[in-house]
Amino acid sequence: MQSRRDSIPGDTVLYHTVSAYRDRDVWLRAAAFLALPDFPEALLDYCRLMCAPPDLHWPATKIFGQKIRYITCYCLIGNYARSLDDPAFVPSLSALQAVVPASPRQVADQIRGLRAGGYVQTRRDGQDARALHLVPSPSLVREIARSPLSALQVAEAITPGADRLHLRLLEDPDVLCRLLGLSTRQFHAQDILFRPFPTIVSFSGRDAGYLILTAVVGAALARGCGDERWDVSLSYHAMARRFQVSRQHIGNLYAEGEAAGLFRVVNGRLEDMSPELLLEFRTFVAGQMAHYRAMAELLPVPVPGGAASSPSSP
């Protein structure tokens, strides 16, 4: 299958769905990343980071691995970040339900589960004792920031002279919340980083779907780079165990991927991968790298000891 392509300055190939946004700063930055000779290795490193076991004891697929549940946590953190800078704003359940693209009951049920697991706490409002603030735990923030931090980490690794902002962000959960808060504002204003990618959106709608897709793409990238260090087995058993889902679920996603002409896995081995899918995934990750690097540059940079420096220069 031939990929549809658009060129932007530097004649860098981007997936066709972002052509309407090609002159936006984030996609100009993304194109610059794609043009770097070390980008293929950075993309493979991103896949490795995303396939690593989660830090949470609670099944991570209940938080990260499905788009509505992830967006709920992402927006919860964004609301909390807003309250850090605007004391008049109450990051309540109703405020969260107003911005998440799901039913109020779905949101309430998820928050109830997160509170039971200790990943969300509540705090009384200082001005109105009846109002409850939803406060994300540091462990929840780190898990939701896993992909953003992974994208930022690999972006910095291939940018000459770049500050290692991802390490500093890990030192201060509130500043990490502010990073995600800046991102959620752009997401609510106009989603030009997720919605344009149909395969990413589709797989993200399934439990652990994006992670499973990342493992399959990672296997293809490792083979293309001649990298023998890729140790994520694509067998049903290994994938089900790694991503905390059933073997049947893995089989269903593999069958759907093959039926759509995206990839084919046979006996735990990747036999075929669509160039169209590789281009879509490359462009998506480059956009994530560009977006979160730009967001990190807007923040006061946390330094050891709790002080903060001025924002980094773009």
C-alpha positions as CSV (number, residue, x, y, z in Angstrom):
1,M,0.0,0.0,0.0
2,Q,1.3,3.4,-0.9
3,S,1.3,6.1,1.8
4,R,-0.3,9.4,1.1
5,R,2.3,12.1,1.9
6,D,2.7,15.8,2.4
7,S,5.9,17.7,2.6
8,I,6.7,20.7,4.8
9,P,9.9,22.8,5.0
10,G,12.8,20.4,4.6
11,D,10.7,18.0,2.6
12,T,10.1,15.9,5.7
13,V,7.4,13.3,5.2
14,L,4.4,13.6,7.6
15,Y,1.3,11.5,7.7
16,H,-1.4,13.0,5.4
17,T,-3.9,13.8,8.1
18,V,-1.8,16.6,9.6
19,S,-1.5,18.5,6.3
20,A,-4.1,21.0,7.5
21,Y,-1.9,21.9,10.5
22,R,1.5,21.7,8.8
23,D,2.4,25.3,9.4
24,R,1.7,25.1,13.2
25,D,4.7,25.3,15.4
26,V,4.2,21.8,16.8
27,W,4.3,20.2,13.4
28,L,7.3,22.3,12.3
29,R,9.1,21.0,15.4
30,A,7.9,17.5,14.7
31,A,9.2,17.7,11.2
32,A,12.6,18.8,12.5
33,F,12.7,15.7,14.8
34,L,11.7,13.4,11.9
35,A,14.6,14.8,9.8
36,L,17.2,14.0,12.5
37,P,19.4,10.9,11.6
38,D,18.9,9.6,15.2
39,F,15.1,9.7,15.0
40,P,14.6,6.0,14.2
41,E,16.6,5.0,17.3
42,A,14.6,7.5,19.4
43,L,11.3,6.1,18.1
44,L,12.5,2.6,19.1
45,D,13.5,3.8,22.5
46,Y,10.0,5.3,22.9
47,C,8.5,1.9,22.2
48,R,10.8,0.3,24.8
49,L,9.8,2.8,27.4
50,M,6.1,2.4,26.7
51,C,6.4,-1.4,26.9
52,A,8.2,-1.4,30.3
53,P,6.2,-2.8,33.2
54,P,4.2,0.0,35.0
55,D,5.0,1.2,38.4
56,L,1.5,0.9,39.7
57,H,0.3,-2.2,41.6
58,W,-3.2,-1.6,40.4
59,P,-3.6,-2.9,36.9
60,A,-2.3,-0.1,34.6
61,T,-4.8,-1.0,31.9
62,K,-7.5,0.3,34.2
63,I,-5.8,3.7,34.0
64,F,-3.6,4.2,31.0
65,G,-4.7,1.5,28.6
66,Q,-8.0,2.8,27.3
67,K,-8.6,6.3,25.9
68,I,-11.6,7.4,27.9
69,R,-10.1,6.2,31.2
70,Y,-6.8,7.9,30.3
71,I,-8.5,11.1,29.2
72,T,-10.5,11.2,32.5
73,C,-7.2,11.0,34.5
74,Y,-5.5,13.4,32.1
75,C,-8.3,16.0,32.6
76,L,-8.4,15.4,36.3
77,I,-4.7,16.3,36.5
78,G,-5.3,19.3,34.2
79,N,-8.1,20.6,36.5
80,Y,-5.8,20.1,39.6
81,A,-3.0,22.0,37.8
82,R,-5.5,24.9,37.0
83,S,-6.4,25.1,40.7
84,L,-2.7,25.5,41.7
85,D,-2.6,28.8,39.7
86,D,-6.2,29.8,40.2
87,P,-7.4,29.3,43.9
88,A,-10.9,30.3,42.8
89,F,-11.2,27.2,40.6
90,V,-12.5,24.0,42.3
91,P,-11.2,20.8,40.7
92,S,-14.4,19.0,41.7
93,L,-16.1,15.9,40.2
94,S,-18.7,18.1,38.5
95,A,-15.9,20.2,36.9
96,L,-14.3,17.0,35.6
97,Q,-17.6,15.6,34.3
98,A,-18.0,18.9,32.3
99,V,-14.8,18.4,30.3
100,V,-14.5,14.6,29.8
101,P,-16.1,13.1,26.7
102,A,-18.0,10.4,28.6
103,S,-21.2,10.2,30.6
104,P,-21.2,11.7,34.1
105,R,-21.8,8.2,35.5
106,Q,-18.8,6.7,33.8
107,V,-16.6,9.5,35.1
108,A,-18.0,9.1,38.7
109,D,-17.5,5.4,38.6
110,Q,-13.9,5.7,37.5
111,I,-13.2,8.3,40.2
112,R,-14.8,6.1,42.8
113,G,-12.4,3.3,41.8
114,L,-9.4,5.5,41.8
115,R,-10.3,6.8,45.2
116,A,-10.7,3.3,46.5
117,G,-7.2,2.4,45.2
118,G,-5.7,5.5,46.8
119,Y,-4.8,7.1,43.4
120,V,-7.1,10.1,43.9
121,Q,-7.7,11.9,47.2
122,T,-10.3,14.5,48.2
123,R,-9.7,17.7,50.0
124,R,-12.2,20.2,51.4
125,D,-12.3,23.6,49.8
126,G,-11.0,26.3,52.1
127,Q,-13.9,28.7,51.2
128,D,-16.7,26.2,50.8
129,A,-16.6,23.1,53.0
130,R,-19.2,21.4,50.8
131,A,-16.9,21.5,47.8
132,L,-14.4,18.6,47.4
133,H,-11.2,19.0,45.4
134,L,-10.0,15.9,43.5
135,V,-6.3,15.6,44.1
136,P,-4.3,13.1,42.0
137,S,-1.6,11.1,43.8
138,P,2.0,11.4,42.6
139,S,1.9,7.8,41.4
140,L,-1.2,8.5,39.2
141,V,0.5,11.6,37.8
142,R,3.6,9.7,36.9
143,E,1.7,6.9,35.2
144,I,-0.5,9.3,33.2
145,A,2.7,11.3,32.3
146,R,4.4,8.1,31.2
147,S,3.9,8.7,27.5
148,P,4.5,12.4,27.7
149,L,7.7,11.9,29.7
150,S,8.9,9.1,27.4
151,A,8.3,11.4,24.4
152,L,10.2,14.2,26.1
153,Q,13.0,11.9,27.1
154,V,13.7,10.6,23.6
155,A,13.3,14.1,22.2
156,E,16.0,15.5,24.5
157,A,18.2,12.5,23.8
158,I,18.5,13.5,20.1
159,T,18.5,17.3,20.5
160,P,22.1,18.6,20.8
161,G,22.6,20.6,24.0
162,A,19.0,20.1,25.2
163,D,18.4,20.3,28.9
164,R,17.1,17.1,30.5
165,L,13.9,18.5,31.6
166,H,12.2,15.1,31.9
167,L,14.4,14.3,34.9
168,R,13.7,17.5,36.6
169,L,10.0,17.2,36.1
170,L,10.1,13.9,37.9
171,E,11.3,15.6,41.0
172,D,8.2,17.8,41.5
173,P,4.7,16.2,41.0
174,D,3.1,19.7,41.0
175,V,5.3,20.9,38.2
176,L,4.6,17.7,36.3
177,C,0.9,18.4,36.8
178,R,1.4,21.8,35.4
179,L,3.0,20.2,32.3
180,L,-0.1,18.1,31.8
181,G,-2.3,21.1,32.6
182,L,-0.8,23.1,29.7
183,S,-1.3,20.1,27.5
184,T,-5.0,19.7,28.4
185,R,-5.7,23.3,27.6
186,Q,-4.5,22.8,24.1
187,F,-6.4,19.5,23.9
188,H,-9.6,21.2,24.8
189,A,-9.0,24.1,22.5
190,Q,-8.3,21.9,19.4
191,D,-7.0,18.4,19.2
192,I,-4.4,18.3,16.4
193,L,-2.2,15.7,18.1
194,F,-4.4,12.7,18.7
195,R,-7.6,12.9,16.6
196,P,-5.9,13.0,13.2
197,F,-4.4,9.5,13.7
198,P,-7.2,6.9,13.0
199,T,-5.2,3.8,13.9
200,I,-3.9,5.3,17.1
201,V,-7.4,6.4,18.1
202,S,-8.9,3.0,17.2
203,F,-6.4,0.9,19.2
204,S,-6.5,3.4,22.1
205,G,-10.2,2.6,22.5
206,R,-9.4,-1.0,23.6
207,D,-7.9,-2.1,26.8
208,A,-4.1,-1.8,26.5
209,G,-4.6,-1.3,22.8
210,Y,-2.1,1.5,22.3
211,L,0.5,-0.4,24.3
212,I,-0.1,-3.6,22.3
213,L,0.2,-1.6,19.1
214,T,3.4,0.0,20.4
215,A,4.9,-3.4,21.0
216,V,4.1,-4.6,17.5
217,V,5.5,-1.4,15.9
218,G,8.5,-1.7,18.2
219,A,9.2,-5.2,16.8
220,A,9.0,-3.9,13.3
221,L,11.3,-0.9,14.1
222,A,13.9,-3.2,15.8
223,R,14.0,-5.5,12.8
224,G,14.4,-2.5,10.5
225,C,17.2,-1.1,12.6
226,G,18.9,-4.5,12.9
227,D,18.5,-4.2,16.7
228,E,18.6,-7.5,18.4
229,R,17.9,-6.0,21.9
230,W,14.1,-6.0,21.4
231,D,12.9,-8.5,24.0
232,V,9.1,-8.0,23.9
233,S,7.7,-11.3,22.8
234,L,4.6,-11.0,20.6
235,S,3.2,-14.4,21.7
236,Y,-0.4,-14.4,23.1
237,H,0.9,-15.6,26.5
238,A,3.7,-13.0,26.8
239,M,1.6,-10.1,25.6
240,A,-1.3,-11.0,27.8
241,R,0.9,-11.2,30.9
242,R,2.8,-8.0,30.1
243,F,-0.2,-5.9,29.5
244,Q,-2.6,-7.6,32.0
245,V,-5.3,-8.6,29.5
246,S,-6.6,-12.0,28.3
247,R,-5.0,-14.1,25.5
248,Q,-8.3,-13.8,23.7
249,H,-8.1,-10.0,23.8
250,I,-4.6,-10.2,22.2
251,G,-5.8,-12.6,19.6
252,N,-8.8,-10.3,18.8
253,L,-6.5,-7.3,18.3
254,Y,-4.1,-9.2,16.1
255,A,-7.0,-10.5,14.0
256,E,-8.4,-7.0,13.6
257,G,-4.9,-5.6,12.7
258,E,-4.5,-8.3,10.0
259,A,-8.0,-7.8,8.6
260,A,-7.4,-4.1,8.3
261,G,-4.1,-4.7,6.5
262,L,-2.0,-3.1,9.2
263,F,0.2,-6.0,10.4
264,R,0.3,-9.7,10.7
265,V,1.6,-11.7,13.7
266,V,2.1,-15.5,13.2
267,N,3.1,-17.8,16.1
268,G,4.4,-14.8,18.1
269,R,6.5,-13.4,15.2
270,L,5.8,-10.3,13.2
271,E,5.4,-11.3,9.6
272,D,4.2,-8.1,7.9
273,M,3.8,-4.4,8.7
274,S,2.0,-1.7,6.7
275,P,4.3,1.2,5.6
276,E,1.1,3.4,6.1
277,L,0.9,2.4,9.8
278,L,4.6,3.0,10.3
279,L,4.3,6.5,8.8
280,E,1.2,7.2,11.0
281,F,3.0,6.0,14.1
282,R,6.2,7.9,13.3
283,T,4.3,11.1,12.8
284,F,2.2,10.7,15.9
285,V,5.2,10.1,18.2
286,A,7.1,13.0,16.6
287,G,4.1,15.2,17.3
288,Q,4.2,14.1,20.9
289,M,7.9,14.8,21.2
290,A,7.4,18.3,19.8
291,H,4.3,19.1,21.9
292,Y,5.7,18.0,25.3
293,R,9.1,19.7,24.6
294,A,7.3,22.9,23.8
295,M,5.1,22.5,27.0
296,A,8.1,21.8,29.2
297,E,9.8,25.0,27.8
298,L,6.9,27.1,29.1
299,L,7.3,25.9,32.7
300,P,9.5,27.2,35.5
301,V,12.1,24.5,35.6
302,P,12.3,22.7,39.0
303,V,15.9,22.3,40.3
304,P,17.2,20.3,43.3
305,G,16.2,22.0,46.6
306,G,12.7,23.0,45.4
307,A,13.7,26.3,43.8
308,A,12.8,27.1,40.2
309,S,14.6,28.7,37.4
310,S,13.1,30.8,34.6
311,P,11.6,28.9,31.6
312,S,13.9,27.4,29.1
313,S,14.3,29.1,25.8
314,P,12.7,27.5,22.8
